[in-house]
Amino acid sequence: MRPRFNFGDQVRVTRNVRDDGTFPGANVGNLLVRRGSVGYVRDVGTFLQDQLVYSVHFFDQQKMVGCREEELIGADEPWNPSQFEFREKVTPKVKLAIDGELIASPGDVGQVLKVLRDLPSGVGYHVRFPGRTLQIPEKLLDSAPADAPDLADLPDEEDADD
């Protein structure tokens, strides 16, 4: 195994980095570094003898975290930033319908299931609305209010008659 990056290389993390229980002072699941953040390689090691792990210092967040090689790209490599992240609550800017069936209207709450960065039209998302998952371009979405209910609290179509 030869490392792709070396000490001092500037790298960008391609996934959100959350605490797995090994970061001092953080709770498991806490966001440590947001995807797209740039840091500098400080050390290279291995995990389970078959995975390269880089200690990366993210100056803006004042954190040194371990990142697997597949989570990193060179800081100068192409990167499409996204407005929303996995699990964020969003609302459509326009009415969304399929074959005349209204799926969601502005103000309805959906949740991002997947960020699609490499679409020819730009960034898009798989968004779950009650009863339906849609692929939606970023330009058609807004942030849902902070106090919007979690999707798990919303009824699916089959529960709506109760």
BELKAQUI-V460182 format. One record per helix or strand of 2 or more residues. SS is the DSSP state (~ for helix, > for strand). FROM is the first residue (numbers start at 1). LEN is the number of residues. If there is no record, write none. Layout:
ss & from & len
SS & FROM & LEN
SS & FROM & LEN
This chain:
ss & from & len
> & 10 & 4
> & 17 & 2
> & 31 & 3
> & 38 & 10
> & 51 & 8
> & 63 & 6
~ & 69 & 3
> & 72 & 3
> & 89 & 4
> & 96 & 3
> & 101 & 4
> & 110 & 10
> & 122 & 8
> & 132 & 6
~ & 138 & 3
> & 141 & 3
~ & 151 & 3
~ & 157 & 3
